[in-house]
């Protein structure tokens, strides 16, 4: 029994792209804020902001490495998610075509989620960081959900037909 060579295709779901019947003119995309991807981005930004505030207000006079690492990761992740939200909201992906926006967003979610998970695990042992770590875990879950819902991976088998 011979198996054909496997082909893996990744496709990005275009939740914010205008479809048939939707207006494509104008700078502001009025449909995007109501999409699933936009709502997930807003939820991620809110949880990251709460996590940052929890850590920042718990012990402002202590300068541990875990505190600093957690603050840097949450703020950088928050800023990047805000940038991607604004790119989709104002349709900058149409103007800046030299950047592969789906690929850059995929890389951001993979690297950012991994760093956020590490920061949350690392800071879960510190007494002042427990509340921030819980919101960090929640933000990690939301980033994974956004990654799962935005990028579909389909595995198909290619036939090795001699006539092709």
matplotlib code that plots the C-alpha trace (Angstrom):
import matplotlib.pyplot as plt

x = [0.0, 1.7, 0.9, 1.2, 3.4, 1.6, 0.9, 0.2, -1.5, -2.1, -4.8, -5.6, -9.2, -10.0, -12.4, -12.0, -11.8, -14.9, -17.0, -19.7, -22.2, -19.9, -18.5, -14.8, -14.3, -13.1, -10.3, -12.2, -13.5, -16.8, -17.4, -14.1, -14.8, -17.8, -15.8, -14.6, -10.9, -11.4, -13.3, -10.6, -7.9, -9.9, -10.2, -6.5, -5.6, -7.9, -6.5, -2.9, -3.6, -5.1, -2.1, 0.3, -1.5, -1.7, 2.1, 2.9, 0.8, 1.6, 5.2, 6.5, 9.6, 10.9, 13.0, 13.0, 13.8, 10.4, 8.6, 10.6, 10.3, 6.5, 6.0, 8.1, 6.3, 2.8, 3.4, 5.1, 2.4, -0.3, 1.3, 1.7, -1.9, -3.0, -0.9, -2.5, -5.9, -5.3, -3.9, -7.1, -9.3, -7.8, -7.0, -3.3, -2.7, -3.9, -1.4, 1.6, 1.7, 5.4, 4.6, 3.0, 0.5, -0.9, 2.6, 3.7, 0.6, 1.2, 4.8, 3.7, 1.1, 3.4, 6.4, 4.2, 2.1, 5.2, 6.9, 3.7, 3.3, 6.9, 6.5, 3.3, 4.8, 8.0, 6.1, 3.5, 5.8, 6.3, 3.7, 3.1, 2.7, 0.0, -2.9, -0.9, 0.1, -3.6, -4.4, -1.3, -2.5, -5.9, -4.3, -2.2, -5.4, -7.0, -3.9, -4.0, -7.7, -7.1, -4.3, -6.4, -9.4, -7.4, -5.2, -6.5, -4.2, -5.4, -3.5, -4.2, -2.6, -1.2, -1.5, 1.6, -0.2, 2.1, -0.3, 0.0]
y = [0.0, 3.1, 6.6, 9.7, 12.6, 14.8, 18.4, 20.9, 24.1, 27.0, 29.5, 32.7, 33.5, 37.0, 38.1, 41.7, 41.6, 43.0, 40.4, 40.7, 43.3, 45.1, 48.5, 48.5, 52.3, 54.6, 54.6, 53.1, 49.5, 49.7, 46.0, 44.9, 46.0, 43.6, 40.6, 37.7, 38.6, 42.2, 41.2, 38.7, 41.4, 43.8, 41.1, 40.4, 44.1, 44.5, 41.4, 42.4, 45.9, 44.5, 42.1, 45.0, 47.2, 44.3, 43.8, 47.5, 48.4, 45.4, 46.3, 49.4, 49.6, 46.1, 45.6, 41.8, 40.3, 38.5, 41.8, 43.6, 40.7, 40.4, 44.1, 44.2, 41.2, 42.4, 45.9, 44.8, 42.3, 44.9, 47.4, 44.8, 43.7, 47.3, 47.9, 44.9, 46.0, 49.5, 47.9, 46.0, 48.9, 51.5, 49.0, 49.8, 46.3, 47.7, 50.5, 48.6, 45.7, 45.1, 43.5, 40.1, 41.0, 37.4, 36.1, 38.9, 38.5, 34.7, 35.2, 37.7, 35.4, 32.5, 34.4, 36.7, 33.8, 31.8, 34.7, 35.6, 32.0, 31.9, 35.2, 34.0, 30.7, 32.4, 35.0, 32.6, 31.8, 35.4, 36.6, 40.0, 38.6, 36.0, 38.3, 39.5, 35.9, 34.8, 37.5, 36.6, 33.0, 34.3, 36.5, 33.6, 31.5, 34.3, 34.6, 30.8, 31.0, 33.9, 31.9, 28.8, 30.7, 32.8, 30.2, 27.0, 24.1, 21.5, 18.3, 16.7, 13.8, 14.3, 11.4, 10.4, 9.6, 8.8, 10.4, 13.8]
z = [0.0, -1.2, 0.1, -2.0, -0.9, 1.7, 0.9, 3.6, 2.8, 5.1, 4.4, 6.1, 6.7, 5.6, 8.2, 7.5, 3.7, 1.9, 0.3, -2.3, -1.4, 1.0, 0.2, -0.6, -0.8, 1.9, 4.4, 7.4, 7.3, 9.1, 9.0, 10.6, 14.2, 14.3, 13.0, 15.2, 14.6, 15.7, 18.8, 19.7, 19.2, 21.5, 24.2, 23.9, 24.3, 27.3, 29.1, 28.3, 29.7, 32.9, 33.3, 32.8, 35.3, 37.9, 37.7, 37.6, 40.6, 42.7, 43.5, 41.8, 44.1, 43.4, 40.3, 39.8, 36.4, 36.3, 36.8, 34.1, 31.6, 32.2, 31.7, 28.5, 27.0, 27.8, 26.6, 23.3, 22.6, 23.4, 21.0, 18.2, 18.5, 18.4, 15.2, 13.5, 14.6, 13.1, 9.9, 9.4, 10.5, 8.3, 5.4, 5.5, 4.0, 0.7, 0.7, 2.2, -0.2, 0.3, 3.7, 3.8, 6.5, 7.1, 7.5, 9.8, 11.9, 12.1, 13.2, 15.8, 17.2, 17.4, 18.9, 21.1, 22.5, 23.3, 25.1, 27.0, 28.1, 29.3, 31.1, 32.8, 33.9, 35.1, 37.1, 38.5, 41.4, 42.5, 45.0, 43.4, 39.9, 40.4, 39.3, 36.3, 35.4, 35.5, 33.0, 31.1, 30.8, 29.7, 27.0, 25.9, 25.5, 23.5, 21.2, 20.6, 19.8, 17.4, 15.8, 15.5, 14.0, 11.7, 10.0, 8.7, 8.0, 5.6, 4.9, 1.6, -0.2, -3.7, -6.0, -7.8, -11.0, -14.0, -16.5, -14.7]

ax = plt.figure().add_subplot(projection="3d")
ax.plot(x, y, z, "-o")
ax.set_aspect("equal")
plt.show()
